[in-house]
Amino acid sequence: MTTAPHPLLATARALADGLLAPHAARVDQEGVPAAHLDAIRRSGLLGVSAPPEYGGAGAPDAVAREVQEILAGACCSTWFVQTQHHSPVRMLAQADQSVRERLLGPLARGELLSGIAFAHVRAFPRVPVRVTAERGGRRFDGRVPWYTGWGLNDVMLLAGVSETDEVVFAFTEAREQPGLRASEPMRLAALTAARTVSLALDGLWLPEDAVVLRTPQEKFALLDRPRNTNASPAVFGVAYAALQVLEDAGESEVAGALRGPLDEVRGQVYALAEHPVPYERVAERLALKTRSYDLMRAATTAAVVAGGGRAMDLGGTAQRLFREGMFLLVQGQTTEVRRAHLDALAEI
């Protein structure tokens, strides 16, 4: 836990205990309701890392990580929709374009909810979305394989790669429009509730003042790498929720045996996340990430085993956490992360 309690941690726990966790089974089967996101909008959690001068909390990264951990452990589907919002907020806070003045305040205050459509940029040198200059703006063509929160988000941060290998990020409304068409929501083994679609881009034109960042692909890759080599707070949130299922099932000894190593790895992961050079110590980050996966998998598996046949009921918590854990194994996965994880599994 963070050494200095922050008010938003209490807010996150109250929201998790009073709203998200009690309805997580229903959300898993029926979809994330707008009412859940409205509660998060009002709570101030969407602005946890945003500058105070724009209506945010300006909280330390340690607080932001713990907020995400709490929400993921309560309802991973709701967590996944709202977690998309924080990358655009961080990017806007560092931008110097007019788009910051137009959007950062509404995003920090929760008046707007943003999604992201840029994971495909990591596929370079393959270019799923191409950006070209056109008519004083930017034209986007291609396909976004994954976009989460369709029908729930207000705006999206979209990225593509130019012919000069420059990554271009721009905001647009999260709705069908000329040049942008969404697929039907995907049916997935876990987190179908988060309304993930693919996006077809065929000449989507955005004005130049919608652009928030232009950066060489090599520089983007260097700065983006730590986002995937560090373990996600959601992994710990789901793992701790599974340990609580074990406690409730009367398996305190098993829960305790897993909690110690989980606490230790969590502390190491979060300490390394504070390292002043985020793209250093990559091998150590990957080793801790795969160890975090091992412990999450053990915790969610133990929760299912403790529940026996009852754990197979789709309304049960154990099987939902197990499926959410499976999703987190591949969420944000890159070739580097996949290789490290498979190599670690091969040594079991």
N, C-alpha and C positions, 0 to 999 in steps of 0.2 A: 504493500500500500504506500501511497505517497506520504512523506513525513509531515507535510503541512496540509491538513484537510482544506479542501476548496469547496465553496458552496455548491458548485455544479456537480460535485460527486454525490452529495446528498440528494440533489434534484434527480440525478440519473438513477440512484437506487430507489427513490420513491416512485419514479415512473416505471422502472423495471418491476418492482414488487406489486404496485397497485394496478397497473394496466397491462404491461407487455407479457409478463410471465403467465398470469391467469388466463390469457386468451391466446397463448402461443399455439396450442393444438388446433384451435379453430382457424387461426390465421394460416397455419401450415396447409390446411386443406382448402381454404376458401380465398386466400389472398390477403395481402396487406391492405387494411382499410385506410381511407383518407383520414379518418378520425384519429388513428394512431399517429400519423405524421403531423396532423394538426396539433396534437398534444406536444410533440417534439418541437414543432415550430414555436409554440408559446413558451416552452421551457427555457429557452436561451441556449440549449445545447448545440444548435446549429452554428452558433457563433463562438464556440468554446475557444478556438484559436484565432479568431478575427480581432483586428485592432480595436481597442476601446473607442477611438475617435469615430469609428464607423458603426458603433453599436454592439461590438463584440465583447467578449470577456477577456481576451488577451491572456488566457491561461497558459501555464507552462505545458510543454509537450507531455510531461509525465501525467498531468491531469487529463489531457486529451486522450492518451492511451487508455487510462483507466476508465474513462467514460465509455469508450468503444468496447472495452472488455465487459463492462456491466450490461450494456445493451445487447451485445451478442449472446451473452449467457441467458438472457431473459427471452429473447425472440430473435433468432438469427436472421429471419426474413426481413423483419422491420429494420434491424441493424444494417443489413446489406443495402437497403434502399437509401437510408439516410447517410451511410458512410461515403457514398459517392459525392456528397455535397462538399466535403471538406477539402478535397484537392483543388477545386475551382476557387474556394475562398482563399486558400494559401497562395495560389498563383496570382490572384487579383491583388492581394495585399502587397506583393512584390512588384507589381506592374506600374508603369508610369503613363499608360495610355488613358484616354478619356473613358474607356469602358470601365475602368476601376471606379471612377466617380459615379457612373451610372448604375453599377450593379453591386458593388461590394457592400454598401449599406443595406439594401434589401435582402441580400443573401445572409449577411451577418445577423440581421434581426429576425430572420425566418420568414420574411414576407415573400421570398422566393425560395424554391427548393430546386437545386441543380443536380443533374446527372452528369455522367462523363462518357465520352465516346472517343477514347484515345489509346486503349490497350493495344490495338492493332499496330500502332506505330512501332512497337517492340519487335515486330516481325521483320524489320529491315534487315537485308536489302530487298526483301519482298515488300511491295507497296500496295496494300489493300485499298488505300484512299489516297488519291492524287489531288494536289492543290495547284491551281494555276491562276495567274493574275488575269483578271478580265474586267473591263468596264469600270476601272477605279475601285475594284473590290477583289474578292477571291471566289473561285469556282471550285467546288468539291465534287469529285466523281469517284465511285467505287462502292465498297460494301463494308459496313461496320458489323463484324460478326456477333458482337454482344453489346447490348445496351440495356441496363437495368433501370426499372422504375417508370417504364413507359405508361403514360396515362396518370402518373402520380407526380412527376416532376414538372416544373414550370419552364425551365431552361436547361440547355445542355452545353457542355464544353466539348467541342468537336475538334479533332486534329487530323491532319494529313501531312504528306511529304511533298515538297515541291520538286521540280526538275533539277534544282541545284542542291538537293538533299538538305533542305531546310525544313524543320518541323514547324508547322503553323497551327496555332491554337486560336479558336474563335468561338464566340457564343452565338447561339441561335435559340429560338423557341423550341421546346420539346413537343412538337406536334407535326402532323403531316402538313406539307406545304409544297409548292412547286420545287421539284428536284429532290424531295425527301419523302420516302415511303417506308413504313414499318411493316414487318412481318406480323403474323399472329403471335401472341405470347407463347414462348417455348414451354413444353412440358418436360420437366427435369426430374431426376431422382430426388433432388432436394432443392428447396428454395424456388419452386415454381411460383410460390406466392409473391416473389419479388418482381414479377412481370418483366421478364427479360425477353427482348426481341432482337432481331437483326434489322439493320437499316440499309436500304438501298439509296444511294446518292447518285443522281443523274443530273448534273448541272445545277446543284444547289449553289446559289449565288448569295454571298454575304458581303456587306459593305466593309470597307477598310477599317472603319471605327468599331467593328465587331471583333477585330483581331486583338488578342490580349498578349500574345507572345509569339515571337519568331526566333528560332534558335537552331544552330547547326545540329544535324542529327547526332554527330559524335558527342557533342556537349550534352545533349538531352540524354543519351544513353548513359553517360558517365554519372549524371546526377540522378537518373531514374533507377539505376542498378540497386541501390540500397533499399528501395521500396519493396523489392521482391526478395532480397537476400535476408532481410530481417523477418522474424516470425510475427505474424499478425496478432494483435491483442485479442482478436476474436477466437483464436485457438485456445487461449487460456480461459476466456469466458465460457466457451462450450465445455472445456475439460472440468472446470470447477463446478459447473451446473451438473455434470454427470456424477461428480463426487457427492454432491448433495443428494442425488437420487440414491446412491449407495447408502448414505447415512440414513435416509428415510426408510430404506429397505432393511435396516438393522445390520448393515455390513460396515460398521464403523472401523473395524480393524483393517479391512481392505482399503477403505477410503483413506485412512491415515497413512498406510504404506505408500500410497500413490501421491498423497498431498505433499509430503516432504520433498521428493524429487521435483515435483511440479513447481513448488515454491522456489526451489533453487534455480531451476532453469529459467523461470520467469524473471527472477532477479538478474540473472546474467544477460538475458535478452534485452531487458529494459536498460541496463547499464550500458550495454554496447550501443543501443540506439542513441544514447547521449554522446557518443564519441564525436569529437569535434570535426573529424574528417569522415563523412558518412560512407565514402566509397573505399575505405581501407578495411583491413581485417575481414575480407570477404569469406575466406575459408572458415573462419571461426563463426561468422554469422550463419553460414549455411549449415555447419555442424549443429549449432544450437537450434536452428529451425527444424532440422530433421529429428532432433531429440524431442523437441516440442510436439511434433507430429506423433512420435512414438507414444508419448505420455497421454496425449489427447485420445489416441486410438485405444490405448489400454483402459482409460477411464470410461469411454463410451461403450467399449466392449463389455467391461465389467458391469456397467449399468444394465445392459441387455441381459447378461447372464444371470444377474441377481433377480431380474424380473421373470425369468423363465418364459413360458409360452405367453403369458400376459403381455410381455414386452412387444409382441408382434402386433398388438392392436394399434391401428393408426392414430388413435387418440392418446396413446401412451407417450410419456416424456422420453423414455430411454431410447426407443427406436428413432424418434425425431432427432435427438441429439446425435445418435450414431450417423444418421444420414447427413445432418449438418456438418459433422466432422468430416465425412467423405467429401462434401463440397469444398471445405476449407483446404483439403489436400491439393486441390487443383486451382483454387481461386488465385488469380494473379500469377499463375505459373509461367515461368520462362524456361527456355532450353537448359540454362545453367542450373536452375532450381530442380528441374525434373531429373537431370543427370545425377546431381548430388543426392537426391532422395532415393532414386533407384539403386545407386551404388551402396547407400547405407542399408537399404532393405536386403540387398544381396548378401550382406555380411551377417544377417541374423542367424 
